[in-house]
Amino acid sequence: MWNGSKKMWAKKSLCYTMYFLLLFLLITFCGQAQNQDFSQGQILLNSQEPQSLIHVEKAITPQQHALGLMNRKELSDNRGMLFIFDKSDFLSFWMKNTFVALDIIFLDDDLKVCDIFENTTPLSETPMTSQCLSRTVVEVKSGMAKKWRVSKGTPMKIVK
């Protein structure tokens, strides 16, 4: 009887250990992905609209690029995300785990709009690739590019 209860105790102990290890790993790694500290900034549009200042979170690191606006349930009209990459390239974005429809605005090296994907489909995993070399991308709530009259060639300025 002692041998059987010792084995049962060992199995329970192993199960509890594995459970707490898994819980610890989930909390540690998921928490890091969800709680990226994005620095704050502003972008000024060269537009006639009075609401031409966009308050942005800056995605600069690869981890921040990967997270972007994922898992957000809402986005205010003059808020967004500014992605800054190390070098210009034909960049691809998708809407995986992104619940808010967005306008994705690609900027050239002179910070002029060179491509726009408007009214993107939430949660879509279809890649949207810029047709121009870009190292800076702005994501805003769907419809804002049209409201602000943003089109190819529209200049932007990173204020801070």
N, C-alpha and C positions, 0 to 999 in steps of 0.2 A: 504494500500500500504506500509506503514511504517513497519508493522509486517512482510510482505513477504520479503522485502529487508533486514531486520535485520536477518532473517533466512538464506538468501542466503549469506550474509556477514559472518555469523557464520560458515556455511559449508565451504566456501572458506578459511577462517582462519584456520579451523581445518585441511583441506587438506594440506595447506602450512606448517603448524606445523608438521604434520605427515611426509610429504615429507622431510623436513629438518632434522627431527629426524632420519629417516631411512638413509639418506645420511650421517649424522654424525656417526651413528653406523657402516655403511659399511666402511667408511674411517678409523675409529678408529680400528676396529677389523681386517679388511683385511690388513691394513697397518702393524699391529703388526705381523701378520702371515708371511707376505712377507719380512719384514725388520728385521728378526732375525740377531743379531750380532753374527757371528760365529768367534771364535778366530782362528788364523792361526797356522799351525804347519807343520812339515815335517816328512816323513817316509822314512827310508832307507831300500832298499831291499838288501838282501845278494845274489846278482846275478852278473853274468859276464857282463851284459849290462852296458854301460856307462851312460845311462839315468835311473839310479836306485833310484833317489831321487824324491819322490812324494810330491808336495806342496798340503796340505790339509786344508780344513776348518773343525774345530772340532765341532761335534754335541754331546753335553754333557747333555743338559736339555731335559726333555720329549717333550717340544715344538719344540726344534731343531731336535730331533729324528723324530718327526712326519713330519716336513717340508723337511728335507734332501735336495736332489737335485731337488725337485719338481719345475716345471715351468721354468727350465733352458732350453734354446734352443740349447746350445752348451757347450762343455767341452773340454779344451785343453788336449793334450796327457799326460803330467805329472802333472795333477791336479786331485783332487778328494775330497772325504769327508771321514773323520774318525769318526765313531760312537763309543762312549765309554759309556757302560752301567754300572750300579752299581754292578751287579753280573752276573756270567756266567749262561747261559740258552740256550735252543734250540731256537734261534732267528728266527723270520719270517720277511721277507721284501717283498714289492710289488713295482710295478712301476706306481702306480696311479699318474696321473698328472706329470709324468716324461717323457719328450720328447726325451731324449738321451738314446740310448742303453748303458747298463753298464755291467761291470764285477763286481760281488759282492763277496768279499773275506772275509771269516770268519776266525778269528784267535783264537787260544786257549789261555789259561792263560800264556803260555810261549811265546806268540806272534809268533807262527808258524802257517802257513796256515793249517786249518783243513777241509775246505770245500770251494768250488768255484762254483758260478753260472755264466757262461760266456755268453756273447751276449744275455742279457735279452731283452724281448720284451717291447718296450716303451708303456706306458699307460695301461699295463696289470694289472689287479687286482688279478691275481692268486698269492697266497702266495708262497714264496720260503723259506723253513725252513731248517736251518742248520742241518746236521746229527751229529753234535758234539756240546759240550758245548762251548759257546763263550760269551765273553763280549766286544769284540772289532771287528768291521767290517770296511772294507775299500771298498768304491765304486770308481771305475775309469772308464774311457771311455772304451767302448766295444773294445776288441782286445788287450788291453794293457797287460792283464795277460799273454796272449800267447806271445806277443812281448818280455816281460820281463822274460819269462820262469818261471812264477810263477806256482807252483804245490803244492799238499799237502806236508807239511813238510818244505816248504820254510820259513826261518826265516825273520822276519821284526823287525825293531827297530824304536821306536818313538823318533825322534831326538829332537823335540821341539813342 
